[in-house]
């Protein structure tokens, strides 16, 4: 059966008090509307229509060709919003989901159950409901003495008896597509808000003798709609817990889930351990048997099996198998570490490739460079890549040794097996297996230190000292 999806995303979200369009506020690293459209993708929806309002160009830019768009020029209610998709979907056969761009916690399992009920019962509509302790502000589910769905009433239209009902409407529906749009034509705005309610479609279908069904989710958090920053933080907390739980059930050890933040699209292999303070963002992929953390922030990076990273920051970097990074290292975009590479404390790597077995152990900067295999970069060694106008490249061959406090003034090449003496400033290429020394000859003046101290001691002091 053909499945379609309509996502309502026309509200600007004034209660968010933000310049950012409401549905673009992120939850666990992804805009809310992105989570909802991802669900439609996993359901293999044939057509996805996002209903937007004026000023929603950034929503269109974010979703791009993943969806079609319909414009709701005036905010006249949820029923009116869905009706804007009629031109695109009105004649289609099959089922159509109606979702909201600010409800990122809806689960795929619930939508699959709604599809199952629609098929098994030949239902014209299926409503996703939940039972909550405090139903304030939410539409109530009305049932008859047999437990069948009678209708949905918005809180402002509730009688005192209806207001006491704790089963609420999440706002998520699955409709027979043609029956949905036929019913929408009969919806009026005769209510306290003067709006065209989508909920009225349920009553219209029932009066027409159509079968209606309800799927009551056991997880009431699915119905959280984000209208302000408080609800945004609540949604973030729920999704964070879900994500951590998913990874732990898949074989990842998280020592302290409350102190570990993993965004929605991160992939982690089994037997990897995450220590407190770990933050994994974006499209990061981490292999098996890794140790990440404590206090490590990784974004859009690839970490191979067996790597260890602690107290470090990685951005668009690649770390090879069994490599070690940190503590207090910074891998910037374009950093690529080979197998068993060591990057130690207070080392920064940018747009540089380090071959297998190479070491940059401490207090160094390697930028715009290609470093071969089994190279040792001594403490304080630096590739001087920027001349004030352009970036230049440094190349270091396999098995080379670069001593402590060496400046490599790019562009420059250090040959295979070459040895650069500590304290040198290298401005010319070093041939293979050659030794390079570029520093002043040392001169010692016997007894001069005592004379210098005496002279400084007897020097008149300035009044300000």
Secondary structure, 3 states (H helix, E strand, C coil): CCEEEEEEECCCCHHHCCCCCHHHCEECCEEHHHHHHHHHHHCCCCEEEEEECCCCHHHHHHHHHHCEEEECCCCCCHHHHHHCCHHHHCCCCCEEEEEECCCCCCCHHHHHHHHHHHHHCCCCEEEEEEECCCCCCCCEEEECCCCCEEEEECHHHCCHHHHCCCEEEEEEEEEEHHHHHHHHCCCCCCCCCCCCCCCHHHHHHHHCCCCEEEEECCCHHHHCCCCCHHHHHHHHHHHHHHHHHHHHHCCCEECCHHHCEECCCCEECCCCEECCCCEEECCCEECCCCEECCCCEEECCEECCCCEECCCEEECCEECCCCEECCCCEECCCCEECCCCEEEECCEEEEEEECCCCEEEECCEEEEEEECCCCEECCCCEEECECCCCECCEEECCCCEECCCCEEECCEEECCCCEECCCCEECCCECCCCEECCCCCCCCCCCHHHHHHHHHHCCCCCCCC
